[in-house]
Amino acid sequence: MVKNLNHLERAAAALADEEVDRLATYPIACGVSRRLIGDGSVTYREWCQDPEKYAEGFVAAQKAFDLDFSIGLMDLSVLAGDLGSHVRFDEENTPFVDKPLIKTLEDYEKLEIPDITKGRTNVIIKGSELVAKRLGDEVITSAFVEGPLLVLSQSAGAEKLFFDSYEEPETVKKALRTITEYDRQVVEALGKTGTKAICWDYLWANYSCLDDKEYGELEGDVFAPSLNEETRKNGMAVAVHNCADLPHLDTQIRKFKPAIYSMAYYPLIEGSKTASQVIEEGYADETLVAGNLDPQLFEQGTVQQVETATKALCQEVKTALCKRGLKSRYCIASGCEVPPSTTCRLENIKAVSDAVKKYGTIGD
């Protein structure tokens, strides 16, 4: 048995597929963390627009839930909003674009990179710096940034974007080049914050929407690889989160070569891969795979149900790792963000980390 490891030691070992005391874990508890600040009255609206409150949430979540990573997901409308789309901010709901900026083909060409020292882009940058300063000695910290195609789909609407990409591909690609430069500037700024990684959301690399050729032309061949390279050049590791069904694993794992790959499992969708299938097909040979507890368990389940699901996933993963000849390259996580609602059961988040300590021990 390996001696008890601290969070940094365990994460580093899992990334390198070295022996660990237990599997790493990170339920993706982000917006819900605001409920741990002070007396619990901080609203989502306040949390996502204030770098200090944003950071306080992640620090509080780490202390409360005893997690092995801290990954700073806010929501998926940050960059689109700063580009000029109208974002709806309810008090307690995740912000979302309700009036996209792009309405005509000419609008793609009018996109201008905003000042990244302002807006919610700056909340991510400044908040990531605060998280790194406060948690960097305890866990691996990571910023979370939307990839170019995701930003453009938020800015135009997915249906319009993909229709326009068939009709006027060069116009769409011009906008993607602008957003890629926007993302690059964000990477450069984050590289000065002390955060150890950027988790990219390249959501549209999934076979429900785009095939390999289509995704390659719109993001996978040039734009995403250039941002991955820029991330590494600025001293940070590349992580990728894709909670869509049927993700392009060969592209996002074997081509992009992230340090961590976060994914979901959809049991009702034919072809969606279980944790054991992902491991047995060799993807965990190349990256630390993270997933894939059902996020709705945290809202709808009991502590016992969460423990049971976590136990089952730990056993599945340990068996598959052993068959594959791997030691530790899996992180027990939710497939997507823990619901940030006020009705999400905080005790269920802690139940995951507690269950991994009981059932994720390697060698039993």
N, C-alpha and C positions, 0 to 999 in steps of 0.2 A: 504494500500500500504506500502511496505517496503521502508525505506529511501534509498537513493542512496548509493550503496556499491562500495568500491574500488575493484580492480581486485582480490586481495587476499581474501577479504571477500566474494566476489561473488563465486569464485572458491571453497572455503571451504564450503560454504553453499550448492552449487550444489552437491559436493561430498557426503555430508551428507543428501541430499534431504530435506534441510531446505528452508524456504521462501527466495526468492531473489527478487531484484528489476526488473531484467530481466534475460532472459536466458544467459548463458555463451556462448562465441564464440571463435573459433580458426580456421580460415582458415589456412591450413597447408602451410604457406609461409616460405620456408626454403632456398633453393638455390637461389630463386629469390631475396632474401634479399640483395645479393651482389650488386645489382643495386642501392641500397640506400646508399652505402658507398662512401664518398667523392664526386668526380665528376661523379660517376656512371661507371667508366671505369674498375673496378675490374672484371677480368674474372672468370668464374666458376673454371677453372684450378687453379687460384691463391687462390680463396676463400676456396676450399676444401683441400688445403695443408698447410694452415697457420692458426694456432689457433687464432691469433689476428684478422685476417680478418673474420674468421668464427664467432667469438664472436661479432665483430662489426656489422655484418649483422643482427644477431638476435636482438641486442640492437636497431639498426635502425628500424627494422621491428616493434618492439614493440612500439616505439615512433610514427611511421608513421601510423600504422593501429589500435592502441589502443586495443590490444588483451588481453585475460584473461589468457593465458598460453604461455609458450615458450618451444617448444619441438624440440630438436636439431637434426633433421634428416639431414644427409649429402647425402648419397646414399647407395646402397645395395652391393657395391663391396669393402667396406673398409676392412673388416676382411679377405676376400678371397685374396685380393691383398697383405696384409701383410703376409699371409700364403705362398705366392709364385706364385699365379696366375698373369698373365700379365693383367694389367688394361690399357685400352686406355683412355687417357686424352686429349679430344679436348678442345679448348679454351673456348667454350661457351655451350658445351653439357654435360649432366650428365655422369660421368665416368662409364665405364662398362667393365666387363671381356671379353676380346676377345681371350685369350688363357688360358683355364683352366689348373690348375696345375696337376690335376689327369687325367691320361690317361690309366692306367692299374690298375688291382686289387692290385698289390703290392704298388702302390702309396698311397692308402688309409692308409696303415700301416706305411708309411714313414712320415706322417704329424708330424711336430714339432711345438710347440707353439713358436711364435716369441717374441721378446723383446717388450713388450707393451709400453716401454718408447721411442720407435722409430716408424716411419711410420705414417700412417693416423690414426691408433688406438690411438696414442698419441695426434694427433690433436683433436680427439673427447674428450679425457680426459682433456687435457689442455684447450681446447675451452669451455668445459662444466663448468670448474672451473671459467673461466673469465665471462661467462654468469651468473653464479650463483652469483658472486660478484657484478655484475653491475645491475642485474635485480631481485635478490632474495628478495629484500624488496618491489617489486612491483607486481610480478606474481609468480606463481608456475613454476619453471624451471625443465626441464627433459632432460636427455640425451636420445639418441636413439641408440639401439644396435640390431644387427641382431642375431636371434636365431640360434642354431646349425644346424638345417636342412637347413635353408636358406643359411648359410655360406657354407655348404657342396655342395649344389646344384650350388652355384656360383663357387665353386672350381673344380667341376667335369662336370658340365652341367646337367640339370635336367633329360633329357632323359637317359643318362648314369647312373646317380645316382639311379633312380628308377628301371631300369633294373637290376643293380647290387644288389640292396636291395632284389630283389626276388631270384637272383641266389646265392649270397654270403652275406646273412644278417649279419653274425657275423663280417665279414670284414668291412662292412659299419658301423656297430655299434661301432667298435673299433675307427674308425675315428670320429664318433660323440662324443665319450667319450673324445677324445683329444680336439675337438673343444669346448665341454662343459667346460673343464678345462680352456681353453683359455678365454671363456666368463666369467668364474668365476673370473679369475684374473682381467679382465676389470671391473667387478662389484666391486671388492675390491678397485680398484684404484678410481673409480667414487665415492665410498662411502666417500672418503676423500676430495672431491671437493666442497661440500656444495650443490650440486644439490639435489633437493627434490625427484626425481623419475627417474626410467628408463622405457622408452617405448620400449618394446620388439616387434620385428617384427617376429612373428611366422606365416609366410605367407602360409605355406603348409597345415595348418589346414583348408582345404576347400574340399568340396565334388566333385568339378570338377576334383580333382587329387587323393585324398586319402579318404578312408572310415575311420570310427572311429578306427577300429582295426589297420589298417595300420599306421595311424597317431600316434596312441598310442605307437606302437612298435618303431617308428622312432624318436619320440620326446615327445609326449603328456603324456606318463605314467611316465617317469623318468627324462629325460633331462630338459625339460621346467620347471616342478615343482621344481626341485632342484635349478634352476637358480632364479625362483620366490622367493623361500625361502631365497636364498643367498642375493637377493636384499633387502628383508625386514630385514634380519639380519644385513645388513650394513646401516640400517637407512633410506632407501628410499622406496617410494611407488612403486608398480608394475602397469604399464600401458601396454596395448597390442594394437598394430595396425595391422589390417589385412584388406588390401584393395582388397583381392581376392573375387571372387564371391562365394556365398554359403558357408560361413565360418562355422566352427564347434562351434556354439554358446554355446552349453551345456558344451563343454570342455573348451573353452577359457573364458567363463564368469562364469558358475556355478562351474566348477572344479578349474580353476586357480584363481578365485576371484580377478581380478584386480580392482584397484581404478577407472580406466578409460578404456573404450574399444572403440577404433576408428575403424569405418567400412565404407564400401561403399555400394551403391545400384545400381544394374544393371537392369534397367526396361525391357530390352529385354530378360533377362534370367529367365526362369520359376523357381519359388521358391526363387528368390532373395527377401529379406524382406525389406519392406519400413520402415521408421522411426516409424510410428504408429504401425506396426505389431511387431516390436522389443519391443516397450514399452508395448503393450497390451498383449504380450505373457510372460511378467514378467521379461524380462532381465534387464530392468532399475530398477527393485526392488533391484538389487544386485550390480549395478555398474553405474557410470556416462557414458552413451553412447554418443559417438561423431560421427557425420556424418551429412548428406551425400550428400552435394551439388556436382554436376558434376564438376570435376576439369577443364574440357574444357571450362566451362563458363568464366573462368578468361582469357582465351586466345581468345576465339571466340565471347563472348557475349558483349553487351553494359552495361553500368552502370544501365540502366533501366531494362534490362533483368536479371541482377544479383539481383537487388532489388526485382523484382517480384518473382524470384525463392526463395530468402531468406524469403520474406514475406509468401509465401505459405508453406515453411518448418516450419517456426515459428508457424503458425496457426495449421498445422497438429500436431506438437509436443505438443503444449499447450492443444489441445483438447484431445489427447491421454493420456497425463499426468493426466489431470483432470479425465478422465474416470477411470484411474487406481488408483486414489487416491494418486498420487505423486505430489510433489510440484515443483521440479526443476531439476530432474536428467537427463538432456540432454544438450549437448553442440552443438551449431550450428557450423558445421565445413565442410570442403570439405571432400569428401570420400577418397581422396588420395592427394598427394602433389599438390599444385598449380604449374602449369608448370613453370619450372625455366628458360624458354627461354627468349631471349631478346625481344621477341614480346608479351610476357604476359603483359596484361594491369594492371598496378599497381593500377589504380583508381578503378578497379573492386574488389580488395582485401579490400580496404577501404569501398567500397559500402556494403560489407557484414556486417562489424561491425556497420556501420551507420544504416543499415536496421534493425539489431537486436535491436538497441536502440529504433527504432520506433515501431517495430512489435513484439518484443520479451518480452515486458513488461508483467509480470505475473498479472493476475486479470482483463485484459481487453479483 
